[in-house]
Amino acid sequence: MRFWAFEDSSMRVIVFGVLLIGINCGLMGGYIVTRRLSMFGDTLSHAVLPGVAVGFSLSQSRNDWALMLGAILSGFLGVALISLFKRYTKMKADSAMALILSAFYAVGICLLARLQQSAGSGVANLDNYLFGSLVGLSQSDLLPILACLICIVLTFVGLHKQLLVGGFDPAFARSIGLPLDWIHFFLSVMLAFCIVSSLQTIGVVLVSALLIIPASTSWLLTHRMTRLLILSAITGGISGVLGCFLSFLNNRLPTGPTIILCSTFIFLSVLLLSPRRGMIPSWIRSRKHSQKIRSENTLKACFQVLEESNFEEQSFPQSLLARRRRKSNGEIEKEVDSLIRRGYATRNTPSSIQSKELPSDSVISLTPSGWEVACRMIRNHRLWELYLTREASYASDHVHDDAEKIEHIIGETTVRRLERILSNPTLDPHGKPIPSQHDIDRGWISSAPQ
């Protein structure tokens, strides 16, 4: 209650600061992730560390603007070196970024260690730039963070169309004369500004995670850029405040890692539970689709069993279905039970209907809805086989596998087009009947063609 009441002025400053940082990183991360520049953002976040150390050694104090200037210059030196390596050597972009990341980070660690040995107590807070800390965050520290947010919002509002075109279709952007190099440079400036303003709270090691994770979370929810940016900013803000709250509850939890863990938890929750792209809903849809295909294949086999008897009977022994499906009696029992649950078939006991072939065998009958689905599957399969043989010049013995795949996804509109193209055929390439809509509506095929 003490945290959420915001009665303490220092608490208000801290919460407002992490909220702004989460929004800043969320907005910038939207463009970083969609442009596939995640490695670039990670490199830039590590490349600023030597600049922080150099800025402190030159100013001899923990002056935020001096540290920020040094970090920005160091970051752009790293970006320039990456560009030089890509242009004048055969080094790939990812190799160049990995080299700059590790080299600059190592230089920064060595400079900080050197400062720790030679300077006084004022250098102690520089460790915050490695792992982040909310201790000592003041209102003056909020100014660069707020200025960064204003610059990012103005940039995205003013250059929204240019950034979209340059990010998703560079060739078209160059054809209409957009200065892509300057746009990329300006985006890099905003990214560096965002990273440097977040270092004290999140730290060099983790700031790239706050750039990437909220944007990746939003990408699972939408593919529209405006919505992605808004959701990414909201996710980043919620992660910052929630991480700050958990760190407040337990002083042993460092703020930066806790914020990243909160954003990771939100990402995993969306990854698992998102209605459209979540793993669990996708697994459920895939399972239902597999069950649907299995039922349709069973119904198709039922039709073929009836077809073998020239449609003289409307029921058939379950053993004939097992033989047709090439499955054991136990497997067929489960498939028939599934058809019965869906209302596609009924099972009669041997005492109610006498079978001439197998008196002790269960007898299966299709319901009107089961007959309709079976006819549609057979019609889709045989129409597609006929289309491939006539229009695509396939051999008649090479069309079955393709038809097995397409029969479950072909729609009624496509079926009507196929019937018009093939002049409403009645026989497939193998001489078997193609059920018409009249046969489906009537609920039976009177006899097979001779």
Secondary structure by P-SEA (a helix, b strand, c coil): ccccccccaaaaaaaaaaaaaaaaaaaaaaaaaaacaaaaaaaaaaaaaaaaaaaaaaaccccaaaaaaaaaaaaaaaaaaaaaaaccccccaaaaaaaaaaaaaaaaaaaaaaaaaccccccccccccccccccccccccaaaaaaaaaaaaaaaaaaaaaaaaaaccaaaaaaaccaaaaaaaaaaaaaaaaaaaaccccccccaaaaacaaaaaaaaccccaaaaaaaaaaaaaaaaaaaaaaaaacccccaaaaaaaaaaaaaaaaacccccccaaaaaaaaaaaaaaaaaaaaaaaaaaaaaaaccccccccaaaaaaaacccaaaaaaaaaaaaaaccccccccccccccccccbbbbbbcaaaaaaaaaaaaaaaaaaaaaaccccccccccaaaaaaacccccaaaaaaaaaaaccccccccccccccaaaaaacccccccc
